[in-house]
């Protein structure tokens, strides 16, 4: 299997003033960031204005990424914008694209993601010359399909999941295509909310397009292209320099997913290799599980390329704004027909669920190669626990799409962060409890740190949370949790983080432990979610006792764990018993020499 070759180095000689190049570079970074803010302010769905389930960026006329907004989710920014543009170019050609055109694409065979993710893009012209595309991807709240919200845990083929667009015009030469809007309206359960989000998405496309046009008019097409070429070359150089500091070799990691949500208990192997050779890196995904019946498949671009690029950016020059140049030294090996390179027609409703674990596994492969930069495993769970039904207060359908925050892995010299979303989310926030309670018939009774969830270590893992939600009306609960059998791993002697736990609590009945599937809830039923903590780094017996005391005082670590895992004995006031601590740590070192 030959690696997927990315674009080679630019052949453009960027003869441009360094000052002008910097002005254009910063302007190109500013455009998507401004649009990002506008979308947050104008969208109708809390999934967009709170959760920030969207992405904004600019590509060149060939669909190569120029710049992206800082607030977008990495699984979109990695390559989804450019893939949509390239599809439109292959179907329509440059010649048929005109000023004022706006295209939309969510086709699973193109993006390789669930159908809710819709890329909207518009060509940017200077006179008759195509110079760029302005792109905005937004998670549409509902595109039809079997379930409210469209992202089903139970589908087995993409045709069950909703409406598909293969790079069609939403606007043509500045005029809306009303027939397309009618089709969308007839295939969503939330037309008012969805059209509000679409309008925010469209406004972002149009304003961003105008801003790029003004930038090109001010500095010329030649200067614009030279600045972009210079951006790409500098990012490539930074990536290559970072790879060059990693020792050459083949590095492997082996983890697994619990199952695909259909064949319960059938583990899915993740046998991944990372090959470093000089200033080039190859991510080999040949050893991951084959395509599955469940809806956690993704296409090659939405799965294999996405996870490899995100992991690569974490490991290589993460501070440098990502663009096409960033990924020139990266190669990806993946055969057709894995769950990360699924064939056309595969169910993809929950495509994103396994991606954080794959990213985590890629980074795990390089733990021994770069120990000073390595991180223990993070919670790695999208942890979908959404509720949908009919709101008795309004009589209207509702869907509250909720996902988990949890602990991230410890690193050298630093405790794990969190609770945050996963590596695939970036820094997207959780929807505030107050907003959820105001919008939906549910009550959030409890959100607190989950005690003893972070893996013990000289530097301990970040903490998960415990969350308790009460349904105030009959509804459907959708769950998608993983990593129960492969919890966040510790490294260099650190201990694993706690695995997730989910329980449905019905009045007068014992708790039902569930992780995946769709379950009916009645008013008064509760869902208790306990998310994972991150793995620890280094021998826990070397942790500063003062840090253990602090964690116990704050309620993050129990007194029992302080004694058992860290060898720190405390008196009734919470102070360290020095002699007993020394004895415990000495015994621990004898039992578990490092």
C-alpha positions as CSV (number, residue, x, y, z in Angstrom):
1,X,0.0,0.0,0.0
2,X,1.5,3.3,-1.1
3,X,1.1,6.4,1.1
4,X,-1.3,9.1,0.2
5,X,1.0,11.8,-1.2
6,X,0.2,15.3,-0.1
7,X,1.1,18.4,-2.1
8,X,4.8,19.0,-2.8
9,X,6.6,22.2,-2.0
10,X,5.4,25.3,-3.8
11,X,7.3,26.3,-6.9
12,X,6.3,29.9,-6.6
13,X,9.2,32.2,-5.9
14,X,7.6,34.6,-3.3
15,X,9.2,37.9,-4.3
16,X,7.4,40.1,-1.9
17,X,8.4,42.7,0.7
18,X,8.5,41.0,4.1
19,X,6.4,43.7,5.6
20,X,3.7,43.3,2.9
21,X,3.8,39.6,3.4
22,X,3.2,39.9,7.1
23,X,0.4,42.4,6.6
24,X,-1.3,40.0,4.2
25,X,-0.6,37.0,6.4
26,X,-2.2,38.6,9.5
27,X,-5.2,39.8,7.4
28,X,-5.8,36.3,6.1
29,X,-5.7,35.0,9.7
30,X,-8.0,37.8,10.8
31,X,-10.8,37.1,8.3
32,X,-11.9,33.7,9.5
33,X,-11.5,34.8,13.1
34,X,-13.9,37.7,12.6
35,X,-16.4,35.4,10.8
36,X,-16.0,33.0,13.7
37,X,-17.2,35.6,16.1
38,X,-20.1,36.7,13.9
39,X,-21.4,33.1,13.6
40,X,-21.3,32.7,17.4
41,X,-23.3,35.9,17.7
42,X,-25.9,35.2,15.0
43,X,-26.6,31.4,14.9
44,X,-29.9,30.1,16.3
45,X,-28.8,26.7,17.6
46,X,-26.9,26.3,20.9
47,X,-24.9,23.6,19.2
48,X,-23.4,26.5,17.2
49,X,-23.4,29.6,19.4
50,X,-22.4,27.7,22.6
51,X,-20.7,24.5,21.5
52,X,-19.1,26.1,18.4
53,X,-19.7,23.0,16.2
54,X,-18.4,24.7,13.1
55,X,-15.3,25.8,11.2
56,X,-14.2,28.8,9.1
57,X,-11.4,29.0,6.7
58,X,-9.9,30.1,3.3
59,X,-8.6,27.9,0.6
60,X,-6.7,28.7,-2.7
61,X,-8.4,28.0,-6.1
62,X,-7.3,24.4,-5.8
63,X,-8.8,23.8,-2.4
64,X,-5.6,24.0,-0.4
65,X,-5.9,25.5,3.0
66,X,-4.6,29.1,3.4
67,X,-5.9,30.0,6.8
68,X,-8.5,29.0,9.4
69,X,-10.3,30.4,12.4
70,X,-8.9,29.7,15.8
71,X,-12.3,28.6,17.2
72,X,-13.1,25.8,14.9
73,X,-13.1,22.1,15.8
74,X,-10.0,20.3,14.6
75,X,-11.9,17.4,12.9
76,X,-13.2,20.0,10.5
77,X,-10.2,22.2,10.1
78,X,-7.8,19.3,9.3
79,X,-9.1,19.1,5.7
80,X,-12.9,19.1,5.5
81,X,-13.0,22.6,3.9
82,X,-10.6,21.9,1.2
83,X,-12.1,18.5,0.4
84,X,-15.5,20.2,-0.2
85,X,-14.0,22.7,-2.5
86,X,-12.0,20.1,-4.5
87,X,-15.2,18.1,-5.0
88,X,-17.0,21.2,-6.4
89,X,-14.1,21.9,-8.7
90,X,-14.1,18.3,-10.0
91,X,-17.9,18.4,-10.7
92,X,-18.4,22.0,-12.0
93,X,-14.9,23.1,-13.1
94,X,-13.5,26.6,-12.5
95,X,-15.0,27.9,-15.8
96,X,-18.6,27.4,-14.6
97,X,-18.1,29.1,-11.3
98,X,-19.3,32.7,-11.2
99,X,-19.2,35.6,-8.8
100,X,-22.1,35.2,-6.3
101,X,-22.2,31.4,-6.5
102,X,-22.4,29.6,-3.1
103,X,-22.1,25.8,-2.9
104,X,-23.0,23.3,-0.2
105,X,-21.6,19.7,0.2
106,X,-22.1,17.1,2.9
107,X,-21.9,13.9,0.8
108,X,-20.5,11.0,2.8
109,X,-18.3,9.8,-0.1
110,X,-16.7,13.2,-0.2
111,X,-16.3,14.5,3.3
112,X,-16.4,11.1,4.9
113,X,-18.3,12.4,7.9
114,X,-21.9,12.4,9.2
115,X,-24.4,14.2,7.0
116,X,-25.0,17.0,9.6
117,X,-21.6,18.5,8.7
118,X,-22.3,20.8,5.7
119,X,-19.5,22.7,4.0
120,X,-20.6,26.0,2.4
121,X,-18.1,27.7,0.1
122,X,-18.1,30.6,-2.3
123,X,-15.5,31.5,-5.0
124,X,-13.5,34.7,-4.6
125,X,-12.7,36.6,-7.8
126,X,-10.5,39.4,-8.8
127,X,-12.0,40.5,-12.0
128,X,-12.4,37.3,-14.0
129,X,-9.7,35.5,-12.1
130,X,-10.5,33.0,-9.3
131,X,-8.1,33.7,-6.4
132,X,-9.6,31.8,-3.4
133,X,-12.6,30.2,-1.8
134,X,-14.3,31.4,1.4
135,X,-15.5,28.4,3.4
136,X,-17.7,27.8,6.4
137,X,-18.7,24.4,7.8
138,X,-21.6,24.1,10.2
139,X,-23.2,21.2,11.9
140,X,-26.8,21.4,10.7
141,X,-29.1,20.5,13.6
142,X,-31.2,18.0,11.6
143,X,-31.0,16.8,8.1
144,X,-33.8,14.1,8.3
145,X,-33.1,10.4,8.7
146,X,-34.3,7.9,11.3
147,X,-33.9,10.0,14.5
148,X,-34.3,13.5,15.7
149,X,-31.0,15.2,15.1
150,X,-30.0,12.7,12.4
151,X,-26.9,11.4,14.2
152,X,-28.1,7.9,15.0
153,X,-26.5,5.2,17.0
154,X,-28.6,2.5,15.3
155,X,-28.1,3.1,11.5
156,X,-26.3,0.5,9.4
157,X,-26.1,2.5,6.1
158,X,-25.8,6.1,5.2
159,X,-29.1,6.2,3.4
160,X,-30.9,6.0,6.7
161,X,-29.1,9.1,8.1
162,X,-30.6,12.0,6.1
163,X,-30.3,14.3,3.1
164,X,-27.1,14.5,1.0
165,X,-25.8,17.3,-1.2
166,X,-23.0,16.7,-3.7
167,X,-21.6,20.2,-4.1
168,X,-24.8,21.9,-5.4
169,X,-25.4,25.6,-5.7
170,X,-27.4,27.1,-2.9
171,X,-27.0,30.5,-4.6
172,X,-26.3,31.1,-8.3
173,X,-24.7,34.4,-9.5
174,X,-26.0,36.2,-6.4
175,X,-29.5,34.8,-6.3
176,X,-30.9,32.2,-3.9
177,X,-31.9,28.8,-5.4
178,X,-35.4,28.6,-3.8
179,X,-35.9,25.0,-4.8
180,X,-33.0,23.9,-2.8
181,X,-34.2,25.8,0.3
182,X,-37.6,24.1,-0.2
183,X,-35.9,20.7,-0.2
184,X,-34.0,21.5,2.9
185,X,-37.2,22.8,4.7
186,X,-39.0,19.6,3.8
187,X,-36.3,17.4,5.2
188,X,-35.6,18.8,8.6
189,X,-37.5,18.6,11.8
190,X,-36.3,22.1,12.9
191,X,-36.7,24.4,9.9
192,X,-36.7,27.7,11.9
193,X,-33.6,26.9,13.9
194,X,-31.8,25.3,10.9
195,X,-32.5,28.3,8.6
196,X,-31.2,30.6,11.3
197,X,-28.0,28.7,11.4
198,X,-27.8,28.5,7.6
199,X,-28.3,32.3,7.4
200,X,-25.4,32.8,9.9
201,X,-23.3,30.4,7.8
202,X,-24.2,32.2,4.5
203,X,-23.5,35.6,6.0
204,X,-20.1,34.4,7.1
205,X,-19.3,33.2,3.6
206,X,-20.5,36.4,1.9
207,X,-18.7,38.8,4.4
208,X,-15.5,36.7,4.3
209,X,-15.6,36.7,0.5
210,X,-15.9,40.5,0.5
211,X,-13.0,40.9,2.9
212,X,-10.7,38.8,0.8
213,X,-11.8,40.6,-2.4
214,X,-10.8,43.9,-0.7
215,X,-7.5,42.5,0.5
216,X,-6.6,41.3,-3.0
217,X,-7.7,44.6,-4.6
218,X,-5.5,46.5,-2.2
219,X,-2.3,44.5,-2.6
220,X,-2.8,42.8,-6.1
221,X,-3.3,39.1,-7.0
222,X,0.5,38.6,-7.4
223,X,1.2,39.9,-3.9
224,X,-1.6,37.8,-2.5
225,X,-0.3,34.6,-4.1
226,X,3.3,35.3,-3.1
227,X,2.3,35.9,0.5
228,X,0.3,32.6,0.6
229,X,3.3,30.7,-0.9
230,X,5.6,32.2,1.7
231,X,3.1,31.2,4.5
232,X,3.1,27.6,3.2
233,X,6.8,27.4,2.9
234,X,7.5,28.8,6.3
235,X,5.0,26.4,7.9
236,X,6.5,23.5,6.0
237,X,10.0,24.5,7.3
238,X,8.7,24.7,10.9
239,X,7.1,21.2,10.6
240,X,10.2,19.7,9.0
241,X,12.5,21.2,11.7
242,X,10.3,19.7,14.4
243,X,10.2,16.3,12.8
244,X,14.0,16.5,12.4
245,X,14.3,16.6,16.2
246,X,12.6,13.2,16.6
247,X,14.9,10.2,16.3
248,X,14.4,8.2,13.1
249,X,12.6,5.0,13.5
250,X,9.4,3.0,13.4
251,X,7.2,3.5,16.5
252,X,4.1,1.5,17.2
253,X,1.2,1.6,19.6
254,X,-1.6,-0.9,20.1
255,X,-5.0,0.0,21.7
256,X,-8.6,-0.8,21.0
257,X,-12.2,0.4,21.0
258,X,-14.9,-1.5,22.9
259,X,-17.1,-2.2,19.8
260,X,-19.1,-0.6,17.0
261,X,-22.4,-0.2,18.9
262,X,-24.0,-3.1,16.9
263,X,-21.7,-6.1,17.5
264,X,-21.5,-5.5,21.3
265,X,-18.3,-6.7,22.9
266,X,-16.4,-7.3,19.7
267,X,-13.2,-5.3,20.2
268,X,-11.9,-3.1,17.4
269,X,-8.0,-3.2,17.2
270,X,-6.0,0.0,16.7
271,X,-2.6,-1.1,15.7
272,X,-0.8,2.0,14.5
273,X,2.7,2.8,13.4
274,X,4.5,6.1,13.0
275,X,7.6,6.2,10.8
276,X,10.1,9.1,11.2
277,X,12.7,9.4,8.5
278,X,14.7,12.6,8.4
279,X,12.2,15.4,8.0
280,X,9.3,13.2,6.9
281,X,6.7,11.5,9.0
282,X,4.3,8.6,7.9
283,X,1.3,7.5,9.9
284,X,0.5,3.9,9.0
285,X,-3.1,3.0,9.8
286,X,-3.1,-0.3,8.0
287,X,-3.7,-2.2,11.3
288,X,-6.9,-0.6,12.4
289,X,-10.2,-2.5,12.4
290,X,-12.1,-3.1,9.2
291,X,-15.3,-1.3,8.2
292,X,-18.1,-2.1,10.6
293,X,-21.9,-2.4,10.6
294,X,-22.4,0.4,13.2
295,X,-22.4,4.1,12.5
296,X,-18.9,4.9,13.7
297,X,-17.3,4.6,10.2
298,X,-15.8,7.5,8.4
299,X,-14.5,8.0,4.9
300,X,-10.8,8.3,4.2
301,X,-10.7,12.1,4.2
302,X,-13.0,12.4,7.2
303,X,-11.3,9.6,9.1
304,X,-7.8,8.5,8.3
305,X,-6.5,11.9,6.9
306,X,-8.3,13.8,9.7
307,X,-6.8,11.8,12.6
308,X,-3.3,11.8,11.1
309,X,-3.3,15.5,10.5
310,X,-4.6,16.3,14.0
311,X,-2.1,14.1,15.7
312,X,0.7,15.4,13.5
313,X,-0.2,19.0,14.4
314,X,-0.2,18.2,18.1
315,X,3.2,16.6,17.8
316,X,4.8,18.9,15.3
317,X,4.9,22.8,15.6
318,X,1.5,23.1,17.3
319,X,1.9,26.8,17.8
320,X,2.2,27.5,14.1
321,X,-1.2,28.3,12.5
322,X,-2.1,25.3,10.3
323,X,-2.2,25.6,6.6
324,X,-1.4,23.4,3.6
325,X,2.3,23.9,4.1
326,X,2.1,22.4,7.6
327,X,1.2,19.0,6.2
328,X,3.6,18.7,3.3
329,X,6.0,16.4,5.3
330,X,3.1,14.1,6.4
331,X,2.3,10.9,4.6
332,X,-0.6,8.6,5.4
333,X,-1.0,4.9,4.7
334,X,-4.4,3.4,4.8
335,X,-6.1,0.6,2.8
336,X,-9.6,1.0,1.6
337,X,-12.3,-0.6,3.7
338,X,-11.2,0.1,7.3
339,X,-13.6,2.0,9.6
340,X,-11.4,5.1,9.0
341,X,-11.6,4.6,5.2
342,X,-15.0,3.1,4.7
343,X,-16.5,2.5,1.3
344,X,-19.4,4.5,0.0
345,X,-22.7,3.8,1.7
346,X,-21.3,3.0,5.1
347,X,-23.2,4.4,8.1
348,X,-21.4,7.4,9.6
349,X,-23.9,9.0,12.0
350,X,-21.4,8.7,14.9
351,X,-18.2,8.9,12.8
352,X,-16.5,11.2,15.3
353,X,-16.9,8.9,18.3
354,X,-13.7,6.8,17.8
355,X,-11.5,9.6,16.4
356,X,-10.1,10.9,19.7
357,X,-8.9,7.4,20.7
358,X,-7.2,7.0,17.3
359,X,-5.5,10.4,17.7
360,X,-4.5,9.4,21.2
361,X,-3.0,6.2,19.9
362,X,-0.9,7.9,17.3
363,X,0.6,10.2,19.9
364,X,1.2,7.2,22.2
365,X,3.4,5.6,19.6
366,X,5.9,8.4,20.0
367,X,6.0,8.4,23.8
368,X,9.5,6.8,24.0
369,X,10.8,8.8,21.1
370,X,10.0,12.2,22.7
371,X,9.5,11.6,26.5
372,X,9.8,15.2,27.4
373,X,6.9,16.1,25.0
374,X,4.8,12.9,25.5
375,X,1.4,12.9,27.2
376,X,-0.4,10.1,28.9
377,X,-3.8,9.0,27.5
378,X,-6.7,11.4,27.7
379,X,-10.3,10.6,28.3
380,X,-10.9,10.2,24.6
381,X,-14.7,10.1,24.7
382,X,-17.1,12.1,22.8
383,X,-19.5,10.6,25.3
384,X,-22.7,11.4,23.6
385,X,-25.7,11.5,26.0
386,X,-28.3,13.4,24.1
387,X,-32.1,13.6,24.8
388,X,-34.8,14.2,22.3
389,X,-38.5,14.3,22.3
390,X,-41.4,16.7,22.4
391,X,-41.3,19.6,24.9
392,X,-44.6,19.7,26.8
393,X,-44.2,23.4,27.4
394,X,-44.3,24.2,23.7
395,X,-45.5,21.1,22.0
396,X,-42.4,21.3,19.7
397,X,-39.7,18.7,19.1
398,X,-36.4,19.2,20.9
399,X,-33.0,17.7,20.8
400,X,-30.2,18.3,23.3
401,X,-27.0,17.0,21.9
402,X,-24.6,16.7,24.8
403,X,-21.1,15.4,24.9
404,X,-18.5,14.8,27.7
405,X,-15.7,16.7,29.2
406,X,-13.0,14.7,31.0
407,X,-9.4,14.6,32.0
408,X,-6.3,14.9,29.8
409,X,-3.1,13.0,30.3
410,X,-0.2,14.3,32.4
411,X,3.0,15.4,30.8
412,X,6.6,15.8,32.0
413,X,6.6,18.4,34.7
414,X,2.9,19.1,34.6
415,X,-0.4,17.6,35.8
416,X,-3.0,16.7,33.3
417,X,-5.4,19.4,32.2
418,X,-9.2,19.3,32.4
419,X,-11.9,18.6,32.5
420,X,-12.1,19.5,28.8
421,X,-13.4,18.1,25.6
422,X,-11.4,15.6,23.5
423,X,-8.4,16.1,21.2
424,X,-10.8,16.1,18.3
425,X,-12.7,19.0,19.8
426,X,-9.9,21.4,20.5
427,X,-11.0,24.1,23.0
428,X,-14.8,24.0,22.3
429,X,-16.8,24.7,25.5
430,X,-19.6,22.7,27.1
431,X,-23.1,24.2,26.8
432,X,-23.9,25.9,30.1
433,X,-26.3,24.0,32.4
434,X,-28.5,27.1,32.6
435,X,-28.9,27.2,28.9
436,X,-29.8,23.5,28.7
437,X,-32.4,23.8,31.4
438,X,-33.9,26.9,29.8
439,X,-34.2,25.4,26.4
440,X,-35.1,21.8,27.1
441,X,-37.4,19.8,29.5
442,X,-34.5,18.5,31.7
443,X,-32.8,19.4,34.9
444,X,-29.1,19.2,35.6
445,X,-28.9,18.2,39.2
446,X,-25.2,17.8,39.6
447,X,-21.9,18.6,37.9
448,X,-18.8,18.1,40.0
449,X,-15.2,16.7,39.7
450,X,-15.1,12.9,39.9
451,X,-12.9,12.0,42.8
452,X,-10.0,9.7,42.1
453,X,-10.6,9.8,38.4
454,X,-7.2,11.2,37.4
455,X,-4.4,8.5,37.0
456,X,-1.9,8.7,39.8
457,X,1.6,9.7,38.9
458,X,4.5,12.0,39.8
459,X,2.3,14.2,37.7
460,X,-1.3,13.1,37.9
461,X,-3.9,13.0,35.2
462,X,-6.6,15.5,34.8
463,X,-10.0,14.8,36.3
464,X,-13.2,13.6,34.9
465,X,-16.6,14.8,36.1
466,X,-19.8,13.3,37.6
467,X,-23.0,14.7,36.0
468,X,-26.6,13.9,36.9
469,X,-29.5,14.8,34.6
470,X,-33.2,14.4,35.2
471,X,-35.7,14.1,32.4
472,X,-38.7,16.3,33.0
473,X,-40.7,14.8,30.1
474,X,-40.8,11.5,28.2
475,X,-37.9,11.4,25.7
476,X,-35.3,9.2,24.0
477,X,-31.8,8.9,25.4
478,X,-29.0,8.3,23.0
479,X,-25.7,7.0,24.4
480,X,-22.3,6.5,22.8
481,X,-19.5,5.8,25.1
482,X,-16.2,3.9,24.6
483,X,-12.9,3.3,26.3
484,X,-14.5,1.2,29.1
485,X,-12.0,-1.6,28.4
486,X,-9.1,0.7,27.3
487,X,-9.0,3.5,29.9
488,X,-6.7,6.5,29.6
489,X,-3.2,5.0,30.0
490,X,-0.5,6.1,32.3
491,X,3.1,6.3,31.1
492,X,6.5,5.9,32.6
493,X,5.1,4.3,35.7
494,X,2.0,6.5,35.9
495,X,-1.4,4.8,36.5
496,X,-4.4,4.7,34.2
497,X,-7.3,7.1,34.6
498,X,-10.7,5.8,35.7
499,X,-12.9,4.4,32.9
500,X,-16.3,6.0,32.2
501,X,-19.5,4.9,33.9
502,X,-23.1,5.6,32.8
503,X,-26.2,4.6,34.7
504,X,-29.9,5.1,34.0
505,X,-31.7,5.5,37.3
506,X,-35.4,4.9,37.3
507,X,-37.5,5.5,40.5
508,X,-37.8,2.3,42.5
509,X,-35.5,0.3,40.3
510,X,-31.8,-0.6,40.4
511,X,-29.5,1.4,38.1
512,X,-29.1,0.2,34.5
513,X,-25.5,0.4,33.4
514,X,-25.5,1.3,29.7
515,X,-22.9,2.7,27.3
516,X,-24.3,2.6,23.8
517,X,-27.8,2.5,22.3
518,X,-31.1,4.3,22.4
519,X,-33.3,4.1,25.6
520,X,-36.7,5.5,26.5
521,X,-36.9,7.8,29.5
522,X,-40.0,8.9,31.5
523,X,-40.3,12.0,33.4
524,X,-38.3,11.6,36.6
525,X,-35.8,9.2,35.2
526,X,-32.2,10.2,35.7
527,X,-28.9,9.7,33.8
528,X,-25.7,9.6,35.8
529,X,-22.5,10.1,33.8
530,X,-19.0,9.7,35.2
531,X,-16.3,10.6,32.7
532,X,-12.7,9.4,32.6
533,X,-9.7,11.1,34.0
534,X,-6.4,11.3,32.2
535,X,-3.5,9.0,32.7
536,X,-0.6,9.7,35.1
537,X,3.1,10.4,34.2
538,X,5.9,8.9,36.3
539,X,6.0,7.0,39.6
540,X,3.2,8.2,41.9
541,X,5.5,7.6,44.9
542,X,7.7,10.5,43.7
543,X,4.8,13.0,43.8
544,X,5.4,15.9,46.1
545,X,3.3,15.1,49.2
546,X,2.2,18.8,49.4
547,X,0.5,18.3,46.0
548,X,-1.3,15.2,47.3
549,X,-2.5,17.1,50.4
550,X,-3.8,19.9,48.2
551,X,-5.7,17.4,46.0
552,X,-7.2,15.7,49.0
553,X,-8.2,19.1,50.5
554,X,-10.0,20.1,47.3
555,X,-11.8,16.8,47.1
556,X,-10.1,15.6,43.9
557,X,-8.2,12.7,45.6
558,X,-9.6,10.5,48.5
559,X,-7.5,9.9,51.6
560,X,-7.6,6.2,50.7
561,X,-6.0,6.9,47.3
562,X,-3.5,9.2,48.9
563,X,-2.3,6.3,51.0
564,X,-2.7,3.5,48.5
565,X,-1.6,5.2,45.2
566,X,0.8,7.9,46.4
567,X,2.1,6.4,49.7
568,X,1.1,9.6,51.6
569,X,-0.4,9.1,55.1
570,X,-2.5,11.9,56.5
571,X,-3.6,12.6,60.1
572,X,-7.2,13.6,61.0
573,X,-6.5,17.3,60.1
574,X,-5.2,16.4,56.7
575,X,-1.5,17.0,57.5
576,X,1.2,14.6,56.3
577,X,2.4,11.9,58.7
578,X,6.1,12.1,57.7
579,X,7.3,8.8,59.3
580,X,4.4,6.8,58.0
581,X,4.7,8.3,54.6
582,X,8.4,7.4,54.4
583,X,7.5,3.8,55.4
584,X,4.7,3.5,52.9
585,X,6.9,4.8,50.1
586,X,9.8,2.6,51.0
587,X,7.5,-0.5,50.9
588,X,6.0,0.7,47.6
589,X,9.4,1.0,46.0
590,X,10.3,-2.5,47.2
591,X,7.1,-3.9,45.7
592,X,7.3,-2.0,42.5
593,X,10.9,-0.9,41.7
594,X,11.1,1.5,38.8
